[in-house]
Amino acid sequence: MWLPFRKKALTPAPAVLDGINTGWTAFPVLGGGSRQRIQEAFNVAQSASYAWMYRKSPAVRTVIDVIAMNVGQLDLRLYEEISDAEREPRPDHPAALSLRYPSETVTQDEFVRQMFTDKLIYNNAYALMMPAAGNQISLFWLPAHMVEIMGSSLFAPDAYRVRRIDGSAVEYPPANILHWRGENPEDPRLGLSKLETLRDVVAEDAALQQAVVELANSGLSQPMYGYRPLEAPPLSPKAATGLSEDLGNQLKSINRRPPILQEGTELRPYGVNPRDAEMMESRKWALERVASMFGVPLGMVGLDDNLEEARDLFYTDTVPPYCEDFTKTLNLRVLVRVYDWTDGCYEFNLDEKQMGNERIKTLVSATGRPVMLTNEGRAKLNLPAVEGGDELVTPANVIVGENPKPSVDIMPVQDPNKPPQDGSYRTDDGKTFSKAAIADLIPVGSQLINESERLPQLHPGRKGDLDRQFRNIDLAKAEMERHYARIERKVFGNGTRTKAAENLPWDRWDREFGDDLTRLVEMVVEKEGGIYAFKLGGGNFDMSKVQHYVQAMGSGAAEAINAKIREEIDTLGAVEALNLKGQHVESAGAGLGANATRWAREEAARQSPFPENRVKVWVPDTKRHAAFGGQTVPLGDPWPAGFAPGTAPGCKCTASID
């Protein structure tokens, strides 16, 4: 029972219940005047100008400002194109000075920000170009909403009318207006704002913003009403009216003092509470939609924790298209139309923002040596030049000229008969896929391993490593089968007639078989390397570091196998030599699959953190090498057995990396 009534708990009259069902609320929370104000905010946004959307929508302003502010920090430079591959900076050209000092009161950064902000809001940006001293021009930004296009031509305006602050207007010819515009399917003379596509999103965000304000004004409380059992006698209309007023007064002050209830009475909520409305999530969704429309990574607007990745994407995918679009407009309207100069070009210095990502490393890797002079690097740190700093440094491990060898980050095609060219980076002895090693895998009369002698594997990780290696061995055996079929078709193409080995197309077979084995080894290394890179905490396995080495594996193995088969044909004859197919397929397939698998694991360990702490463990396949099982040595050390798992004829042992 609500005080000051002494006998009855509240029983709402039918009129009160109707009021509740039609939206009645004891105080304005998401109802009554609040709902009206929320609806008004939504309606205003639906018909608002683009400037209002930028001014009132936090999502729109956040995204547009993050682009405009970052582009404004970039240095806008002028170059002369000497040739397709050579450009010379022209910092003293009048066109360069015109953009460096747009007017007496505006800096280059401010001018660029103004132009980009208008372009992003309206998809149109305007500047007035007027002659200045020293064959320069002055550039004055014109607010886009104050510029009107005149004329009926479909291709270009006849004039631009600019509205002044006092309401008057002045017209300028197109030659005096720098107009940077986007696309519009209805009028090619004007860009269509992206905010028009986002209007519903902005309107919804405006309504939610107003709803948050209303909830804050009400103390973040949810509408409630008093409930009493239906079996209680109904109240008279006068009593119900008094109770309604008293209930409203008490609920309005619910944040200051709680209402006092008697038996049978309870407070029940109705309407939408802040949690059910998920207003914060909805507002994040609006920011996400706006960012997606303008191509801004979510991390740049606070919606993703990976800020470094977002920053890289921002300066490689988001900013360059906007900058290139603006500079091409400047090239046409300033360099060509004003200065009649077609060999010049404006360009933003994106390297200022990209020095922290992988771009410089990629360029160094691609060229094999530094791409900047010492004094250029020192100048970026505001340090003085040093003697000899204007010559490009060439590392000692790089040879310029014939047979060039790139730096250690780039792996050239290796001679499979020699150790790896990068020295200590790979610690195997270089004989894994050498011709001698491959030849040893398929000796004449080699004894195949009895599969019944296979050892059980109790360790699940070791068993998984061995099982994956068996699958890779089966793939290698299948490639061997296909290659032998290729040889047999040529040798026995006409009945049973044999051909001398020197008359067979060994060069072509070296290429074809080499391509087949390269694809096989590449697949094995990429898959197994990826598994172990993840296992050892190294992230993604970098195939670019081993691509050429893998090619050397495939081509070297193909040449060695073909050389062995050719030798056997010369010595034993084609029929008897090709009868050795079964044992060669088994032994060479085992060696190829096992060695590619083991090498991929060791390479993944080298690419993972702390390779100096890694060890390799021998996992035996059969009783033949059971004595070596469990041998553990550092990653870079040779095996005590004198050979590695999988390198002996028919051996299918493997190695795990810990």
N, C-alpha and C positions, 0 to 999 in steps of 0.2 A: 504494500500500500504506500502511495506517495504522500508525504506530508504536505499540507496540514490535515488531510482527510484521515479519519480515525477508524472507519469500519470497513471500507471496501477497497479491494485492489482494483487497479485500473482496468476497465472493460471498454475499449474503444467503440464508439457508435459506428453504425454503417457509414455515415458521412466521413468520419475520420479514416476508416479503412479505405474508402474510395480515394480520399486524398493521398494516402500513402501509395496506393496502386498507381495513381496518375502522376507521381513524382513529388509528392509533398515531402518536405524535410523540416525537421525541427530547427535547423540552423543551416546556413548556406555552405554546404560542402558537396561539390559535384552535383549540385541541384539548385533550383531556384535561381537567384541572381548569379551564382557561380556558373551554372550551366549556360546561362545566357551570355556571360562574358567569354566563356570558352568557345561557344558557337560564334560569337562575334570575331574572336581572334582567327578562327578557321576561315570565316567568310572574307575577312580583310586580306588574308594571305592569298586566297584564291584569285583576287583581283588586284593585288598589289603590284607596284612597279618593281623592276629589277633592283633598283637602288634600295627600296624598302626591304627586299629579301636579303640583300647583302648586309644591311644595317641591323636587321632584327633577328636573322637566323644565325645562331652560333655555328651551326654545321657549315653553312655556306661561307661565312667569313673565315672560319678556321682553314678550310681547304684552299680558298682563293689566296689568303694571305701567305700561306706556307709556300705557294708557288711564287707569288710576286716578290716576297721578301728575299727568297733565296736567289732568284734570278737577278734581282737588283744588286746583289753583292758581287756578281760576276763582272769581270773586266771586258768591255766591248772594244774590240780592236779592229783595225783596218789593215788589209793585206793587198798586195798586188800579185796577181797570178803570172809568174814568169813562164811557167810551163805546167804540164799536167802534174808533175811531181815536185815542183818548186814554187814557193811563195816567199815574198819579201814583205816584212812589216813596213807600213807607211804611217808612223805616228804623227808626222808633221804635216801631212796633207790636210788641206782645209776641211775636207769631209770628215777626217778623224777628229779634228778640233771642234767641229760643229756638234758632234755627238758627245765629246768629252766635256764641253761647256755649252749645253743647250741654250741657256740664257743667262742673264746677269744674276738671277735670283734662284735658279734651279740647278742642282747638280745632276750628273749623269745617272747616279743611282736613283734619285727621286724621279727623274723623267721616265726611266725604265719601269719603275714600280707603278707609276701612274698609267702608263700605256698598257702594261700587263694586267693591272687590276680592271681597267675598263674592258679589255679584250676578254677577260675571263667572265666578267659580269654580263656584258652586252653582246659579246662576240664582235664588237666594233670598238676601235680606238682611233682617236683623231688627234692631230697636232697641226698647228699653224706654222708654216715655213715662211720666214721673212728674211730678206737680205741683211747681212751684217758685215762689219769691217773685215778686211783681210780675205776677201773672196769666200767668207764663211756664210753660213745661214744660222738664224736663230730658230729654235724649236719651242713652241708654246703648246703645252697640253690643253686640249679642249674637252671638257666633260661630255661624254657621249650622249647623255640625255638632253643636252642643250644644242645638239647639232641635228639639222634636218636636211635631207637630200632633196634637191630641187630638180625638176625636169621629168620628162616622160620617156626618155631613152631607156631601153632595156639593158644596155651594156655599160653605160657610165653616166654619172650625174652631170647635169649642166652647171650646177653650182651647189655650194654648201651654205645653208643659212644657219648662223650661230646666234642663239638667243642670249642677250645680255642679262645682267643681274636686274636692271631696272625694267625689264620686260621688252625693251626694243630689240631689234635684230639687225644683223649686218650679213651681207652675202660675200663669199669669197669664191674665186674661180678654182676649179680642180687643181690647177698647177700649184696653188698655194697650200693645199691641204694634203697632209700625210694621212691616208686612210688605211688602217690595218683591219681587215675584216675576215670573217669566217664564211662558212657555207650557209646558204639559205635556199631551200627548194622552191620558194615562192618568189623571191626577189634577189637576183644575183648581185645587186648593188649593195645589199646590206646583209650582214651576218645574222643568223638566228641564235639567240642566246640559249645556252644549255639549261639555264634556269627555268626556261619555259617547260622543258621536259620534266624538270624536277619540281614543278609547282605543287603537285599534290603531296609530294614528300615534305616540302617546306611548310605547306598548310597544316599537315598533320603534326609536324614538329612544333609549329606555332601554337596549335591547340594544346598539345601536351605541355608546352612551356607555361601556358596560362593555367593549366590544371595544376601544375606543381605550385605555382604561386597561390592559387586558391587553397590548396591543401595546407601550404605553409601558414597562410592567414588564419586557418581554422585549427592550427595546432596539430596538423596531420591526423585529425580524428575522422572516424567513419560515421556516417549518419546512423542513428539508432532510434528505436521506438520502444515504448513500454508494452509488454505483453502480459495478459492475465488469462487464466483458463476460461474456455468458452462456456463452461457450466455456471459461471458467475452471473448474477442478474445484470441486465443491461442498465446503463446510466441514462438519466434524462438528458435531453439536448443541452440544457443549461449546465449541468454537471460536466458533460463531455467537453463543452467549450472551455470551461474553467480548467479542467484537467489538461487540455491541449496547451493552453497558455502557460500553465505552471510547468508542464513537461518541457516546453520549449525553453523557458527561462533557466531551468536547471541544467538542460543539456548544453546550453550556450556557455555555462560556467563549469562544465565538466572537467576542464583542465585545471581549475582552481580548487574545486571541492567536489567530492563524489556525491551522487544522489543517494538518498536513504530509502531503501525498499523494505516492504514488509512481506509477510508470507504470500507465496503464490505469484509474486511479481518478478519479472526478469527483463533485462535489457537485451534486445535482439538487433543485430545490425542489418542494414539493407543498403542497396546501392553498390558502388564500386570502391574498394579500398585501394590504397597506393600499391600494395604488393600485387593484388590481382591485376591491376592496370599495367604492371610492368613498365612503368613510365621511363625509368632510366634505361632499360634495355631497348625500348622503342626509340628513345632519343639517340642511343648509340647506333641503332639501325639507320636512322636518318643520316647521321654523319658518315656511315659506311656507304650509303647510296650516293651521297654527294661526292665522296672521295673516289668512288668507282667511276662516276661520270667524268671526272676530270683526270682520271688516270693516276691518282696519288696513292702510293702504298699505304696500307692501314697503319703501319708503324710510325709514319710521319705525322699522323694525327692522333696518336696515343691509343690506338685500338689493337696494337700488337707489341709484344715484348721484344721481338727481334729487331731492334732499332738499326743495327749495323746492316743487316740485309735490306731493310726497307730503305735505308739511305743509299745503298748501292743501286737499288732499283730506281729510286727517285732520280738520281743523276745519270742513269743510263737509258731509262725508258720514258720517264715523265718530262723532265726538263728539256732534253735535246730537241724534240719535235717543236715545242713552243719557241725555243730560241732560234731554230732554223727558219721557222715560218716568219718570225719578226725580222731577222737579218735579210731574208730574201725580199721582204717588202722594202726595207731600207735600201737594198741594192738597186731595186727598180726605181723607187721614188726619189732617192737622193743621188746616188752615184750616176745612174743612167740619165734620169730626167733633168737633174740640176747641173751635174758636172760633166755629162756626156762622156762618161768613163766606164767602159765595159770590162776592163781588166781588173777592176778592184772588187773587193768583197769584204763585208763586215762579218765578224765571227766572235761569239762569246768564248772566253777562255774557260772552258769546262774543266780543264786540268786543275784549276784552283780548288775545285770541290772533289775531284776524283783521285787526288794524290793518296788518299787514305785507303782506297780499295785495291782490287787486284789488277787494275788497268795497267799500271806501270810495270808490275811483275810480268804480265802477259806480253807487253811490248818487249821487255828485256829478254824473255824466253824466246819470242819469235825471231828476234834479231841476233841473239847469241851474245850480246854485249850491251852495255849501258846505252840508253837513248838520249841522255842529257850530258852536257858538258859539266865539268866540276864547278865552273864559275856560274853556270845557270842554276845549279842546285844551291850554291851559296847565296846567289841573289834572291832566291825565294825566302831565305832566312835572314835577309837584310845584312849579310856578311860581305866584307870586301873581297874583291877578286884576288886570286893568288897566281903566281907565276906558273905557267904551264897548264893553267886551268881551262884554256880555250881549245884543248885538243881532246878528242874523244878517247877515252880509256879503252884499251883492248885487253881483256883478261889473259893471263898466261896460258890458260887451257883452251884458247880459241886461236885458230889459224885462219887468217884472211887470205883468200886466193884460191889456188887449186886444192881440191879435196878439203874444203873447209869443214871444221868440226865445231858445232855449236857448244854452248856452255853446258854445264852439268845438268841443267833443268830440261834440256832437250836431248832425247836418246836417238842417235843416228842408227842407220842399219848397221848391224854389227857383223863382223866375220865370225861365223859360228865355230871356227877352229881356234879362236883367240879368246882370252879373258875379256870381260866387259870393259868398255872404254872408259867408264867412269871410276875405275879403280876400286877403292874400298867400299863404295856404295853397295855393291853386290859382292857377297863374300863367297859365292861358290867358285869353283876352280875353272869355270868357263868350259868344262868338258861335258856338261849335261846333254847338250844337243850337238856335240861335235860329230864330224863324220866318223871318227874312230870310235866314239862311244856308241853311235847308232850301229856301226858294223859289228861291234862286240855283242849287241843285243840279238843279232840274227846269225850266229855262226852256223856253218854247215853241220848238220847232225846234232844240233842242240837238243838236250833232253828236256821235254816239257815237264812242268810241275804237276804232280798228282794232286788234284783238287780235294781228294779225301783226306789229305794231311793238313787241311786248313785248321788253324787254331781257333778255338772259341774266344770271343771278345766279351769280357764281362763289364768293362768300363763303357758306359753308354756313349760318351763323347768320342772315345777311340773307335768304337764300333761305327758310329756315324761317319767319322772321317774315312774309315776303310770302305764303308759301303758306297760313299760318293766317289771314291777313287775307282771302285769296281765299275761303276756306271760310266765313268770317263774312259776306262780301259775298253769297255764294250764299244764305245763310240769310235775309239781309235782303231779297234779291230775291224769295224765296219768300213772305215776309210781304206784300210789295207785290202780288204776284200774287193772293194770297188776298183782299186788301182790294179790289182792282179787281173780282174776281169777285163780292164782296159788293155792290158798287155796281151792277154790270151786272145782277145778279138783280133788284134793285129798279127800276132804270131800264127794263129791257126785260122786265119780268115778264109783261106781256100782249102778246105778239107784238112788234111793232116800235114800239109807242107810246112816246114819250118823255115825260119829266116835267120840269117846271121845277125849277131847282136849289133854289128856296126851299121847295119841297114835299117835299124829301128829308130823312130823319132825320139831319141832320148832327151834332146833339148826341149821339145814341146812337152814331153811327159814331166820333165823337171818343173816346168812352169805350172802345168795343170795340177800335178800332185802337190806342188808347193803351195798353190792357192788353196787347195782342199785342206791341207794340214794346217795352214795359217788360220783359216776360219775355225778349225777344230780347236787349236791351241788357244786362240783368242777367246772362244766361248768358255773353255774350261778355266782359263786364267781369270776372266772377268767374273764368272760365277763363284768360283772357289775363293778368289781374292776378296770379293764382296762379303762372303760369309765370314771370313776370318778378320777382315777389317772391322766389321761390326762386333765380332766376338772380342777383339783386342782393344776396342774403344777408339779406333782410328777414324770413325765416320765412313765416308764413301771411299771406295777403292779407286785410285786415280789411274785409269788405263792410259792416259796420255804419256805417263812416264815410262811405260813399257811397250808402247805400240810397236816401235821399230824393233825392239828386242824380240817381241813375239813373232814378227815377220821373219826375223833371222832364224828363229826356232823352226818355223814351218818350212822355209826354203832349204835350210841346212839339213833337216831330217829327210826331206824328199830327195835331195841330191845324194845323200849317203845311202838311202835304201835302194835307189835306182842303180847306184854304182855297184852295190852288192849283188843285185839281181843280174846286172849286165855281166859281171865277173863270172857268175855261176852259169849263165847261158854260154859264155865263151868256153868255160872249162868243161861243163857237163853236157852241154847241148840243151836246146830249148825245152824238150819234153821232160827230161829228168830235172832240169832246173825248176821248171814250173810245178813239178810234182812236190817240191819242197814248200809249196804255198801254205799248207796247213800250219807247219811249225813256225814259219816266218810271220804269218798273221798273228799267231798266238804270242810269240816272243816280242816282236817289234811293237805290236799293239799294246802289250803290257808295259813295255818300256816307255812308249810315248805318253800313254794315259797317266802312268804313275809319276813320271817326271814332271809333266805339266802341272799336275795337281799339287805335288810337293813344292815345286818352285813357286806356284801362286801363293801358297801359304807363307812361305818365307818372305816373299815380296810384300805381302800384306803386313807382316810383322815389321819390316823395314819402314813401311809408310806409317805405322802406328806409333803412338807415343812411347818413349823409352825403349827403343829397339835394343839398346845395349843390355837391358835386363831380361830379354827374352831368351828362352831355351827351346831346343827342339828335342822331341822324344821319339825314339824308334818304336814303331808299332808293327810287329811281325805278322805276316800273312799265314805262313805254314811252319811246320817243324824245321824246315830247312834253315831258317834264320831265327829260330826261337831263342837262341843264346844271346842275340842282340836285343831282344825285347826289353824295353824300359831304359835303354841307354839314353842318357840325357847329357847334352853338351850345349854350350852357348851358341846362339844363333850364328855367329860368324866363324865358329871353329869347325875343323874337319871331323868326320865320324871316326871313332876308334877302330871300326871294322875295316877302314881303308877305302870304303866305297859308300855311297849314299843309298838309302832305300830306293828300290826300283831301278837301279842301274846295273845290277847283275842280270845275266840272261834268264828270262822267265820270272824274275822277281817281281812280286806284286806288293811288297811291303810298302808302308807309307810312313810319314812323319807327322806328328802333331806338334803344334807350337803353343807353349805356355808362357 
